Amino acid sequence: MLEEVAPHSGQDDLPAFLRQSGEMGELIAAHDWSQSELGPIAGWSASLKSAVSMILAATPAMALLCGRQGLLIYNRGYAEVCGKRHPAILGSSVLAAWPEAAEFNGHVLDVCLGGESLTYHDTPLTLTRNGFPEQTWFDLNYSPLRDEDGNIIAVFAVVSEVTSLHLAQDELHSKQERFSHALSAAGVIGIWDWHFDTDLMFTDARFADFYSVDATRASTGAPRAEFDAHVHPDDRAYVEEETQRVAASGGDLSIEHRLIGRDGSVRWVMVRGTGFPDADGQPARLSGAAVEITNRKKAEEARRLLIRELHHRIKNTFAVIAGMVTMTARSAADVGEMADVLRGRLVALAAAHELIRPAITAEVGHTEQTTLADLFTAILTPHLYSPEQFTLTAPPVEIGVTAATSLALVLHELATNAAKYGALSTSKGRLDVTVRCDETKLELDWIESGGPSVSGPPRHQGFGSRLASMSIVGQLAGSIDFQWKETGLDARLVMSRERLAR
């Protein structure tokens, strides 16, 4: 609010150019200009009077910076910008009126009184206009004002405060940033809006990038076909059926499908959307968000595989135990010896399965490490007729617990097959394992001999073989190669040293 001032003798007593200009006209008329470089109002030039009359009639904030000192004459809009400094600064130098911005205003006077104009957009200024410093922003335009003879007599200023707009934009940016962080924390890829009438999708940049669509086009609307083009071929029919059903019914969308990335990678995404009707209640658009669930799908697949492995292991365990009983009975001299030997082998078998247990039950939190030699001992002991059947030539290699569970699955599969069909199925068979390693990889040669003659690879790749391949390739970043020789199986395993340490 502008301060109330003592009324002038009346509008009719004001100079003609100040009449009908309200409170500001009265303030200007009441000010003692005789001591300033402008002199008494009666002596002002027609150009100055006309400019004053013009700004007083205007609604936007305007001011005149008159003479070399930049004496302030302004309208009601500018008075509101001044806050509590009005009306004290009326008629004072702009340099003294705004000491905190003296350098800025000094530059304005020098340039504009020299005949040039200045324009500023979204300019920050710290002003003390209400008794405390405020951070403000302005759009400012300054131009020279000339009299009838072409002489520059003032600087004409148009002032537009944009502080509230600037703060609103900052707040919007902060909210968008917080929203983006919240989406990221929730695992959300991005958000989307599908308009049925145009079949256009409006999305944020992250959603567009995930679907391999140009982000700029997606922000202004890209055909839905561009997004669907990257849906996995096996999932397209399902995705189309569900989206069309929702478009027709106006209900909610809830689907999971695969995407083919620009690099050919396959990722899983969960899409959720809510339908919105038009003014007539008909389905008009669908909006929602998408979450990447690739890791979840991989974990689910791994868990399914491990559950199958558990069943597989249970069956194998009974088969191994039956074989142990038969093998022990043949070599034991009496029942007591058979019981002792069989008990020891069963304990060793349990120790091997204890290494496998964390992988099957997805246990975490294990930080201990084991050695490659300990791993082989735990896995192979239950399958040997005698310790002499097995030799390990290897440098000391520590295996992390996570890697040990993966490698234990592989070794257990190899050992079980050797005990069932290979070198360890007979007391005359041998297994020789040689390990070589450098800083990046470990190579392991598994060589069986002395067992039943091998006619070639199995006709079908068993589940255990596929599990072994998944463990070596997927978990240990390596490879596994089988050579089915007449003398027995030769297998070469290559694994990452970095993965083995985990």
VOVEXSE-287127 format. One line per field, with one value per residue (C-alpha): residue number from 1; residue in one letter; x, y, z. Coordinates in nm, 4 decimals, padded with zeros to 6 digits. Layout:
N
i = c(NUM  ...);
aa = c(A  ...);
x = c(X  ...);
y = c(Y  ...);
z = c(Z  ...);
END
This chain:
502
i = c(1  2  3  4  5  6  7  8  9  10  11  12  13  14  15  16  17  18  19  20  21  22  23  24  25  26  27  28  29  30  31  32  33  34  35  36  37  38  39  40  41  42  43  44  45  46  47  48  49  50  51  52  53  54  55  56  57  58  59  60  61  62  63  64  65  66  67  68  69  70  71  72  73  74  75  76  77  78  79  80  81  82  83  84  85  86  87  88  89  90  91  92  93  94  95  96  97  98  99  100  101  102  103  104  105  106  107  108  109  110  111  112  113  114  115  116  117  118  119  120  121  122  123  124  125  126  127  128  129  130  131  132  133  134  135  136  137  138  139  140  141  142  143  144  145  146  147  148  149  150  151  152  153  154  155  156  157  158  159  160  161  162  163  164  165  166  167  168  169  170  171  172  173  174  175  176  177  178  179  180  181  182  183  184  185  186  187  188  189  190  191  192  193  194  195  196  197  198  199  200  201  202  203  204  205  206  207  208  209  210  211  212  213  214  215  216  217  218  219  220  221  222  223  224  225  226  227  228  229  230  231  232  233  234  235  236  237  238  239  240  241  242  243  244  245  246  247  248  249  250  251  252  253  254  255  256  257  258  259  260  261  262  263  264  265  266  267  268  269  270  271  272  273  274  275  276  277  278  279  280  281  282  283  284  285  286  287  288  289  290  291  292  293  294  295  296  297  298  299  300  301  302  303  304  305  306  307  308  309  310  311  312  313  314  315  316  317  318  319  320  321  322  323  324  325  326  327  328  329  330  331  332  333  334  335  336  337  338  339  340  341  342  343  344  345  346  347  348  349  350  351  352  353  354  355  356  357  358  359  360  361  362  363  364  365  366  367  368  369  370  371  372  373  374  375  376  377  378  379  380  381  382  383  384  385  386  387  388  389  390  391  392  393  394  395  396  397  398  399  400  401  402  403  404  405  406  407  408  409  410  411  412  413  414  415  416  417  418  419  420  421  422  423  424  425  426  427  428  429  430  431  432  433  434  435  436  437  438  439  440  441  442  443  444  445  446  447  448  449  450  451  452  453  454  455  456  457  458  459  460  461  462  463  464  465  466  467  468  469  470  471  472  473  474  475  476  477  478  479  480  481  482  483  484  485  486  487  488  489  490  491  492  493  494  495  496  497  498  499  500  501  502);
aa = c(M  L  E  E  V  A  P  H  S  G  Q  D  D  L  P  A  F  L  R  Q  S  G  E  M  G  E  L  I  A  A  H  D  W  S  Q  S  E  L  G  P  I  A  G  W  S  A  S  L  K  S  A  V  S  M  I  L  A  A  T  P  A  M  A  L  L  C  G  R  Q  G  L  L  I  Y  N  R  G  Y  A  E  V  C  G  K  R  H  P  A  I  L  G  S  S  V  L  A  A  W  P  E  A  A  E  F  N  G  H  V  L  D  V  C  L  G  G  E  S  L  T  Y  H  D  T  P  L  T  L  T  R  N  G  F  P  E  Q  T  W  F  D  L  N  Y  S  P  L  R  D  E  D  G  N  I  I  A  V  F  A  V  V  S  E  V  T  S  L  H  L  A  Q  D  E  L  H  S  K  Q  E  R  F  S  H  A  L  S  A  A  G  V  I  G  I  W  D  W  H  F  D  T  D  L  M  F  T  D  A  R  F  A  D  F  Y  S  V  D  A  T  R  A  S  T  G  A  P  R  A  E  F  D  A  H  V  H  P  D  D  R  A  Y  V  E  E  E  T  Q  R  V  A  A  S  G  G  D  L  S  I  E  H  R  L  I  G  R  D  G  S  V  R  W  V  M  V  R  G  T  G  F  P  D  A  D  G  Q  P  A  R  L  S  G  A  A  V  E  I  T  N  R  K  K  A  E  E  A  R  R  L  L  I  R  E  L  H  H  R  I  K  N  T  F  A  V  I  A  G  M  V  T  M  T  A  R  S  A  A  D  V  G  E  M  A  D  V  L  R  G  R  L  V  A  L  A  A  A  H  E  L  I  R  P  A  I  T  A  E  V  G  H  T  E  Q  T  T  L  A  D  L  F  T  A  I  L  T  P  H  L  Y  S  P  E  Q  F  T  L  T  A  P  P  V  E  I  G  V  T  A  A  T  S  L  A  L  V  L  H  E  L  A  T  N  A  A  K  Y  G  A  L  S  T  S  K  G  R  L  D  V  T  V  R  C  D  E  T  K  L  E  L  D  W  I  E  S  G  G  P  S  V  S  G  P  P  R  H  Q  G  F  G  S  R  L  A  S  M  S  I  V  G  Q  L  A  G  S  I  D  F  Q  W  K  E  T  G  L  D  A  R  L  V  M  S  R  E  R  L  A  R);
x = c(00.0000  00.1192  00.1540  -00.1171  00.0098  -00.1333  -00.3753  -00.2773  -00.4953  -00.6884  -00.6417  -00.7535  -00.4583  -00.2082  -00.0098  -00.2119  00.0124  -00.0328  -00.4097  -00.6092  -00.2947  -00.4088  -00.1891  00.1380  00.0578  -00.0025  00.3257  00.5224  00.3557  00.4216  00.7910  01.0380  01.2197  01.3700  01.6856  01.7435  01.8995  01.5477  01.4406  01.0801  00.8067  00.6984  01.0316  01.0247  01.0410  00.7342  00.9069  00.9664  00.6109  00.4719  00.6862  00.5792  00.2127  00.2574  00.4131  00.1581  -00.1213  00.0423  -00.0263  00.3129  00.5932  00.7723  01.0189  01.2235  01.5861  01.6269  01.9504  02.3043  02.2050  01.9146  01.6499  01.3537  01.0064  00.7820  00.4261  00.2157  00.3405  00.7024  00.6006  00.4747  00.8117  00.9836  00.8082  00.8698  01.1230  00.8327  00.7690  01.1022  01.3024  01.0810  01.3000  01.6226  01.9092  01.8604  02.2138  02.1187  01.7701  01.9111  02.2631  02.2798  02.2347  02.4374  02.6929  02.4202  02.2247  02.5440  02.6129  02.2558  02.2974  02.6328  02.5070  02.1623  02.2651  02.5232  02.2422  02.2141  01.9435  01.9706  01.7563  01.7840  01.5931  01.5433  01.8141  01.8845  01.9112  01.9344  01.7251  01.6551  01.3167  01.1240  01.3912  01.5685  01.7616  01.5455  01.6559  01.4566  01.4486  01.3488  01.2940  01.4269  01.4257  01.6094  01.6170  01.7209  01.4481  01.5152  01.3645  01.2412  01.5979  01.7196  01.9063  01.8934  01.7185  01.6377  01.6437  01.3040  01.2755  01.0167  01.0405  00.8752  00.9354  00.9401  01.0437  00.7279  00.7557  01.1230  01.0533  00.7629  00.9890  01.2550  00.9954  00.8620  01.2145  01.2740  00.9478  01.0326  01.3769  01.2273  00.9701  01.2451  01.4447  01.1327  01.0689  01.4293  01.4172  01.1014  01.2653  01.0328  01.1642  00.9374  00.5823  00.3617  00.0287  -00.1499  -00.4223  -00.6660  -00.7960  -00.4527  -00.2820  00.0085  00.2222  00.3544  00.6384  00.9286  01.2841  01.3665  01.0648  01.1369  01.5026  01.4088  01.1816  01.4483  01.2307  01.3631  01.3035  01.2309  00.9613  00.8153  00.7769  00.5514  00.3803  00.5114  00.2980  00.2401  00.3669  00.7188  00.7096  00.5480  00.8153  01.0642  00.8382  00.9731  00.8132  00.6856  00.5044  00.3536  00.0250  -00.0318  00.0601  -00.1651  -00.4571  -00.4342  -00.3899  -00.6795  -00.8997  -00.8251  -00.8728  -01.2175  -01.3285  -01.1599  -01.0234  -00.6747  -00.3722  -00.1394  00.1073  00.4608  00.6582  01.0059  01.1779  01.4578  01.7106  01.9148  02.2075  01.9952  01.9686  01.6422  01.4900  01.1674  00.9268  00.6125  00.3595  00.0724  -00.1840  -00.5126  -00.7840  -00.9461  -01.2769  -01.3711  -01.6589  -01.9072  -01.7706  -01.6003  -01.2412  -01.0071  -00.6596  -00.4466  -00.1694  00.0749  00.4300  00.6702  00.9167  01.2080  01.1824  01.4682  01.6551  01.3374  01.2653  01.6217  01.5983  01.2666  01.4136  01.7215  01.5031  01.2893  01.6043  01.7442  01.4201  01.4344  01.7968  01.6879  01.4516  01.7228  01.9712  01.7277  01.6818  02.0564  02.1210  01.9077  02.0812  02.4245  02.3329  02.2083  02.5355  02.7343  02.5558  02.6236  02.9861  03.0530  02.8892  03.1164  03.4372  03.3488  03.4625  03.1731  02.8641  03.0487  03.3089  03.0367  02.8497  03.1623  03.2622  02.9099  02.8646  03.1783  03.0712  02.7266  02.8831  03.1068  02.8061  02.6244  02.9266  02.9154  02.5467  02.6084  02.8249  02.5451  02.2690  02.3189  02.2816  01.9636  01.8024  01.9339  02.1022  02.3069  02.5358  02.8103  03.1493  03.3832  03.6046  03.7040  03.9845  03.9586  04.1175  03.8595  03.5816  03.7065  03.7518  03.3950  03.2444  03.4484  03.5054  03.1595  03.2185  03.5638  03.6413  03.9768  04.1597  04.4168  04.1553  04.1770  04.4661  04.4489  04.7355  04.6614  04.8096  04.6426  04.3222  04.0680  03.7041  03.4402  03.1253  02.9005  03.1357  03.1833  02.8130  02.8078  03.1230  02.9997  02.6940  02.9174  03.1627  02.8813  02.7232  03.0521  03.1235  02.7746  02.7981  03.1468  03.0167  02.7184  02.8673  03.2326  03.5686  03.4384  03.1811  03.4573  03.7411  03.9909  03.8960  04.0935  04.0214  04.3019  04.2334  04.4897  04.4418  04.6275  04.5561  04.6766  04.5493  04.2332  04.1238  04.1428  04.1557  04.0591  04.1107  03.8952  04.0327  03.8730  04.0389  04.0111  03.6336  03.3821  03.4490  03.2813  03.1160  03.0494  02.8534  02.5083  02.2212  02.0453  02.1848  02.0629  01.9296  02.2441  02.4607  02.2535  02.2775  02.6543  02.6762  02.4573  02.6739  03.0053  02.8925  02.6322  02.7734  03.1471  03.1825  03.3583  03.3075  03.2838  03.3850  03.3292  03.5398  03.3897  03.6915  03.6865  03.9035  03.6635  03.5434  03.7834  03.6278  03.7855  03.6395  03.7486  03.6385  03.6945  03.9287  03.7347  03.4069  03.5671  03.6675  03.3085);
y = c(00.0000  00.3486  00.5869  00.8450  01.1974  01.5380  01.6337  01.9069  02.2163  02.0230  01.8619  02.1813  02.3615  02.1127  02.1896  02.0796  01.7841  01.6421  01.6660  01.3425  01.1585  01.0786  01.0530  01.0350  01.3606  01.5282  01.3934  01.5193  01.8615  01.8825  01.7976  02.0890  02.0618  02.4083  02.2849  02.0127  02.0370  02.0173  02.3399  02.4394  02.2482  02.5624  02.5674  02.2041  02.1472  02.0367  01.7060  01.6269  01.7247  01.5060  01.2094  01.2536  01.2693  00.9525  00.7390  00.8529  00.7334  00.3932  00.0818  -00.0948  00.0265  00.3158  00.5798  00.8717  00.9049  01.2770  01.4663  01.3552  01.2525  01.0375  01.2097  00.9759  01.0574  00.7485  00.6189  00.4136  00.0832  00.1790  00.3012  -00.0499  -00.1897  00.0514  -00.0903  00.1168  00.3368  00.5209  00.8138  00.9156  00.8424  01.0529  01.3265  01.1739  01.0386  00.6780  00.6153  00.7322  00.5798  00.2330  00.2311  -00.1504  -00.1227  00.1960  00.0336  -00.1164  00.2097  00.4098  00.1981  00.2554  00.6332  00.6338  00.4240  00.5769  00.9383  00.8593  00.7841  00.4010  00.1702  -00.1258  -00.4357  -00.6888  -01.0135  -01.2025  -00.9959  -01.0716  -00.7766  -00.7818  -00.4868  -00.3590  -00.2043  -00.3250  -00.3057  -00.6312  -00.7633  -00.9403  -01.1421  -01.0094  -01.0542  -00.7973  -00.7519  -00.3994  -00.1689  00.1637  00.4181  00.7838  01.0555  01.3595  01.7094  01.9131  02.0023  01.6411  01.6776  01.3804  01.4982  01.1669  00.7921  00.6288  00.3041  00.0283  -00.2031  -00.5451  -00.7416  -01.1171  -01.2335  -01.4354  -01.5969  -01.6751  -01.8271  -02.0246  -02.1594  -02.2477  -02.4233  -02.6052  -02.7124  -02.8297  -03.0210  -03.1793  -03.2698  -03.4172  -03.5991  -03.7362  -03.8505  -04.0109  -04.1946  -04.3115  -04.4265  -04.6218  -04.7752  -04.5911  -04.5515  -04.2612  -04.1434  -04.1452  -04.0163  -04.1841  -03.9868  -04.2198  -03.9715  -03.8989  -04.2220  -04.0071  -04.0825  -03.7930  -03.9052  -03.7776  -03.8186  -04.1256  -04.3213  -04.2280  -04.3283  -04.6625  -04.7323  -04.6098  -04.3150  -03.9614  -03.7733  -03.4370  -03.5858  -03.7841  -03.4705  -03.3149  -03.6400  -03.9377  -04.2112  -04.5079  -04.7339  -04.5979  -04.7236  -05.0561  -05.1171  -05.2054  -05.4486  -05.8038  -05.9847  -06.2633  -06.0091  -05.7769  -05.9592  -05.9652  -05.5958  -05.4900  -05.6964  -05.5461  -05.1858  -05.2063  -05.3623  -05.0747  -04.8160  -04.9594  -05.0064  -04.7080  -04.9224  -04.9469  -05.1026  -05.3509  -05.5405  -05.6776  -05.7306  -05.7388  -05.4653  -05.4882  -05.2101  -05.0200  -05.2489  -05.5611  -05.6282  -05.7612  -05.5838  -05.6357  -05.3527  -05.3320  -05.0769  -04.9396  -04.6862  -04.5226  -04.4347  -04.0893  -04.0125  -03.7115  -03.4729  -03.7312  -04.0044  -04.1914  -04.3239  -04.0465  -04.1091  -04.3355  -04.2111  -04.3954  -04.4979  -04.7792  -04.9653  -05.1765  -05.5264  -05.6945  -05.7852  -05.9179  -06.1364  -06.2664  -06.3391  -06.5188  -06.7272  -06.8052  -06.9023  -07.1297  -07.2904  -07.3362  -07.4858  -07.7344  -07.7937  -07.8657  -08.1356  -08.2608  -08.2747  -08.4595  -08.7288  -08.7466  -08.7609  -09.0718  -09.2254  -09.1412  -09.2780  -09.5993  -09.6241  -09.5581  -09.8366  -10.0812  -09.9665  -09.9847  -10.3217  -10.4706  -10.3550  -10.3784  -10.6826  -10.6756  -10.4791  -10.2580  -10.1516  -10.0898  -09.8654  -09.6620  -09.6139  -09.5344  -09.2844  -09.0989  -09.0787  -08.9526  -08.6784  -08.5765  -08.5670  -08.3418  -08.1102  -08.0780  -07.9938  -07.7368  -07.5471  -07.5611  -07.4611  -07.0792  -07.0751  -07.2791  -07.0904  -06.7462  -06.6847  -06.3653  -06.2117  -06.4728  -06.3065  -06.5990  -06.7366  -07.0927  -07.2363  -07.4228  -07.7279  -07.7269  -07.6988  -08.0004  -08.1992  -08.1320  -08.2094  -08.5152  -08.7058  -08.8707  -09.0059  -09.1638  -09.5269  -09.4098  -09.0747  -09.2002  -09.1791  -08.7976  -08.5534  -08.1753  -07.9681  -07.6049  -07.2922  -07.1591  -06.9914  -06.8326  -06.8489  -06.6085  -06.7614  -06.6391  -06.7822  -07.1001  -07.1780  -07.1356  -07.3405  -07.6041  -07.6589  -07.7230  -07.9507  -08.1390  -08.2021  -08.3188  -08.5385  -08.6893  -08.7749  -08.9188  -09.1331  -09.2495  -09.3031  -09.1988  -09.2589  -09.2477  -09.5204  -09.7785  -09.8200  -09.8291  -09.4893  -09.1688  -08.7986  -08.5491  -08.1768  -07.9162  -07.5461  -07.2549  -06.8904  -06.5379  -06.1976  -06.2081  -06.5709  -06.9212  -07.2314  -07.5721  -07.9013  -08.1932  -08.5183  -08.8576  -09.1910  -09.5590  -09.5632  -09.7148  -09.6534  -09.3391  -09.3632  -08.9902  -08.7002  -08.7674  -08.7500  -08.4780  -08.1982  -08.2707  -08.0174  -08.0435  -07.9607  -07.6541  -07.5477  -07.5918  -07.3763  -07.1079  -07.1003  -07.0741  -06.8363  -06.6336  -06.6195  -06.6591  -06.4805  -06.7762  -07.0753  -07.4523  -07.7009  -08.0790  -08.3292  -08.6788  -08.9021  -09.2807  -09.2804  -09.0507  -08.6925  -08.4021  -08.0724  -07.7283  -07.4539  -07.0907  -06.8383  -06.4729  -06.4224  -06.1127  -06.3069  -06.5943  -06.3571  -06.2478);
z = c(00.0000  -00.0760  00.2171  00.2711  00.2161  00.3035  00.0264  -00.2114  -00.2335  -00.5004  -00.8386  -01.0078  -00.8483  -00.9915  -01.3059  -01.6075  -01.6886  -01.3340  -01.3174  -01.3152  -01.2057  -00.8544  -00.5497  -00.7454  -00.9241  -00.5903  -00.4493  -00.7477  -00.7284  -00.3533  -00.3837  -00.3706  -00.7022  -00.6867  -00.5147  -00.7761  -01.1197  -01.2659  -01.0997  -01.0260  -01.2088  -01.3902  -01.5725  -01.6881  -02.0604  -02.2524  -02.3301  -01.9638  -01.8673  -02.1451  -02.0342  -01.6703  -01.7741  -01.9820  -01.7073  -01.4490  -01.6775  -01.7282  -01.5188  -01.5567  -01.3313  -01.5032  -01.3931  -01.5257  -01.4184  -01.4803  -01.5404  -01.4661  -01.1133  -01.2298  -01.0164  -00.9717  -01.0986  -01.1103  -01.1226  -00.8831  -01.0277  -00.9556  -00.6082  -00.5293  -00.6369  -00.3963  -00.0904  00.2227  00.0434  -00.1174  -00.1035  00.0541  -00.2631  -00.4928  -00.6391  -00.5071  -00.7144  -00.8185  -00.6884  -00.3387  -00.3516  -00.4188  -00.2688  -00.2855  -00.6639  -00.7149  -00.9434  -01.1620  -01.1864  -01.2442  -01.5510  -01.6721  -01.6442  -01.8228  -02.1151  -02.1643  -02.1123  -02.3775  -02.6206  -02.6050  -02.4726  -02.2357  -02.1862  -01.9036  -01.8648  -01.5389  -01.3719  -01.0040  -00.7648  -00.3869  -00.2632  00.0875  00.0233  00.3289  00.5966  00.5084  00.2064  -00.0522  -00.3507  -00.6447  -01.0206  -01.2838  -01.6551  -01.7230  -02.0240  -02.0308  -02.3133  -02.3470  -02.3356  -02.5560  -02.5503  -02.8463  -02.9419  -02.9326  -02.6051  -02.3647  -02.0509  -01.8749  -01.8900  -01.9429  -01.7414  -01.7716  -01.4708  -01.4519  -01.1363  -01.2048  -00.8584  -00.7974  -01.1412  -01.0868  -00.7453  -00.8889  -01.1650  -00.9090  -00.6964  -01.0000  -01.0919  -00.7346  -00.7333  -01.0668  -00.9337  -00.6165  -00.8261  -01.0491  -00.7450  -00.5988  -00.9240  -00.9357  -00.5748  -00.6540  -00.9605  -01.1983  -01.5539  -01.6374  -01.6958  -02.0058  -02.1357  -02.4293  -02.6129  -02.7897  -03.0479  -03.1953  -03.0840  -02.9596  -02.6551  -02.4446  -02.2185  -02.0160  -02.1426  -01.9342  -02.0550  -02.4180  -02.3899  -02.2340  -02.5310  -02.7785  -02.8933  -02.9504  -02.6235  -02.7878  -03.0097  -02.7228  -02.5099  -02.7763  -02.8763  -03.0748  -03.2366  -03.0069  -03.2853  -03.2281  -02.8699  -02.9618  -03.2260  -02.9531  -02.7676  -02.7866  -03.0842  -02.8580  -02.6367  -02.9000  -02.9421  -02.5663  -02.5255  -02.8143  -02.6860  -02.3383  -02.4527  -02.6954  -02.4286  -02.1919  -02.4678  -02.5357  -02.1752  -02.0131  -01.7323  -01.5871  -01.7543  -01.5836  -01.8012  -01.7962  -02.1137  -02.2659  -02.4657  -02.7200  -02.6550  -02.9128  -02.8332  -02.8746  -02.5019  -02.3597  -02.0611  -01.8705  -01.7898  -01.5774  -01.7079  -01.5005  -01.6238  -01.5260  -01.7777  -01.7998  -01.9760  -02.1884  -02.1182  -02.2496  -02.0239  -02.3072  -02.2725  -02.3859  -02.2532  -02.0413  -01.8147  -01.5982  -01.5212  -01.6021  -01.3828  -01.5015  -01.3532  -01.5398  -01.2214  -01.0623  -01.3633  -01.3652  -00.9950  -01.0440  -01.3260  -01.1202  -00.8261  -01.0424  -01.1777  -00.8290  -00.7022  -00.9879  -00.8925  -00.5371  -00.6567  -00.8908  -00.6030  -00.3773  -00.6403  -00.6977  -00.3246  -00.2871  -00.5887  -00.4483  -00.1060  -00.2628  -00.4573  -00.1402  00.0421  -00.2405  -00.2814  00.0916  00.1298  -00.1366  00.0302  00.4021  00.5992  00.8425  00.9381  01.1875  00.9326  00.6763  00.9238  01.0048  00.6421  00.5327  00.8176  00.7138  00.3518  00.4450  00.6622  00.3705  00.1403  00.3866  00.3958  00.0178  00.0256  00.2983  00.0505  -00.2055  00.0396  00.0290  -00.3496  -00.3376  -00.0475  -00.1641  00.1687  00.1989  00.4531  00.4265  00.4197  00.4853  00.2121  00.1376  -00.0714  -00.3977  -00.2313  00.0513  -00.2033  -00.3988  -00.0782  00.0365  -00.3015  -00.4071  -00.0827  -00.0808  -00.4324  -00.3927  -00.3270  -00.1940  -00.1674  -00.4209  -00.6947  -00.6989  -00.7417  -00.7430  -00.8793  -00.8086  -00.6533  -00.3353  -00.4548  -00.2231  -00.3289  -00.2035  -00.0569  -00.3376  -00.5986  -00.3942  -00.4080  -00.7866  -00.8365  -00.5901  -00.8083  -01.1086  -00.9293  -00.7620  -01.1026  -01.2503  -00.9483  -00.9485  -01.3175  -01.2658  -00.9790  -01.1803  -01.5238  -01.5293  -01.3664  -01.0080  -01.0712  -01.0296  -00.7829  -01.0699  -01.2088  -01.1585  -01.1606  -01.2130  -01.1790  -01.2843  -01.2152  -01.3729  -01.3063  -01.3701  -01.2521  -01.4636  -01.5087  -01.3707  -01.5943  -01.4534  -01.6393  -01.5166  -01.6649  -01.5975  -01.6800  -01.5945  -01.5910  -01.8304  -02.1993  -02.3304  -02.6707  -02.7085  -02.5642  -02.4175  -02.6628  -02.4681  -02.2576  -01.9087  -01.6648  -01.4594  -01.7596  -01.8340  -01.4705  -01.4806  -01.7915  -01.6334  -01.3208  -01.5052  -01.7801  -01.5935  -01.2415  -01.2912  -01.6287  -01.7845  -02.0113  -01.9892  -02.2593  -02.2592  -02.4572  -02.4485  -02.5113  -02.5127  -02.1983  -02.0135  -01.9838  -02.0253  -01.9161  -01.9208  -01.7040  -01.7416  -01.4776  -01.3902  -01.0924  -00.9911  -00.9846  -00.7951  -00.5177  -00.4500);
END
